[in-house]
Amino acid sequence: MLGDYRKAIVAMALPMFVSLMVAQLNTFVDTFWCSSLGETALAAVGIVASFYLIIVGIGSGVGIGISSTIAAKIARKNKEGVDRVATVSLKFMLAVGLICVPVFLLIGDPILQLVGGDDTYAEGSDYGFPFYICAWILVMQGVCAGILRGEGASRKSMYILVIAALLNIVFDPLFTFVFDWGIAGLSWATVMATAISLIPFIYWYFVKPESVYADVKLRKYPVKRDDLDDFLAVGIPKTVELDVMYSVNFLLNYFVVYCWGSYGFAVYVTAYKYVDLILVPSVALAGALVPVASAAFSARNYEKLRAAYAYSMKAAAAITLVLAVIFFAAMDWAVILFTYDDSTIGMRGDMIHVARILLVVAVLFAGINISSALLQSIGMARASLFSTIIRNMLIIVAFWFGGMVLVSPDAIWWGFDLCEVFGVALMAAWAEYGIRLRTGGEGPGEPSSPYLGMNFAGRCPADVPDVGFQSVPHIPRRMAGRLSISPPCVIRKNAAQHDPADILFIHSFINGGYLRNSGELYVRDYRRNMVRIPADRIPRREIAQ
């Protein structure tokens, strides 16, 4: 990942692209079989799909944090840190997945009744139950894939997703029609396929650990807060970002149903599947960018960080635009896949119209994916989250105004497009600001502040002014007066030659630090990893008791 960034991104993106395409094919097959059950079944699946995506988003979001953290530790040659993150993340996220089971069993049906009404309740309830009861399996798939991607085993990550998708394609007609489980057979097929796909991960890490880099040691590494902070610092904002989008879907679905009924909602969710398909290349590139950019950032190779981001953005935009043009021209034939049955053939004209308008969303969202990935890589996941929240608030307003004020489906779709124009501009601007903040505005490798770092080990240059805690930017109020450091040693170029334990980056103070009874100082460095400064190496004037 520290070599040629183009080869690294392509090498990681291709397996992810294959796995995502197979997974997307799986959703098309699901919808293909579901369309034979009628438009009400399509609408029910569309509503419950938001629950499924929220559950999967928990594992996928934290998986991105795990991937970023492991890649950064590998770049710093911290093997023990890699083992610790892999072990703790598995134990913690398994517990989170088990907690999800009663939560979704409790809230699933009431929300389904509220959003879809009586028309879709019975089928939606049957379809959702397998997802709720097996939520922990769906969560763990994203976590396992994140561990594999973080250590560069993108092909192994691909195998897990491809196995799940191919098995699902086989299980769908078997469970739905042969076993006569109806619409519930579709969701049971997904759950069973996901569970079986995790068997290779268990084999690699627990039966043949020499085949992977990270060693999972369940007894050696207990779950501790410091270890959780390593990957949750990125994972939680990314999870919230994903689940905000998926949760907002419930409200958007309500506006569509209000404006156009269950028929219109079935048209909308089915047409949007073409948007999801076109977005696969940008999602793969974004997933590949995270570990590559994280490794470059950890090695302080800022020129490579910028170049990798620009390369990913250009590739995602070009590929998505070409695919959008092709699908726009071929949409008359593409929708036949979901409108072949007599019960859905009447939806064909409306589906073509809606899908063509929503293709604009796909082109714009590709840029959002890449910029968001860059922000995850440089430890600014919260900025990506805030951008997502702002964009989704605007989308809610657009759907409300078009669906409940103008009562016009076309007003909803065009409002959606306009919101994504603003969304991609906001996320890209935040990404550019993040690069400048983290790497410096004057050029690659230059500090953004004359006080980029503080060295606790050596003697400080005579020309460095006396700077205490209270005068350093971004110090939390609760820390003011607790510790004064005088004078700091400014590290400009050659910071990588110093022991990381000797360097306390100014950006770490955004997240604060604290003193323990022993007098040792614990802070978070610029990658939000815990750094311990022993008491005898803290230049101090006073420590408040």
Disulfide bonds with the S-S distance in Angstrom:
none
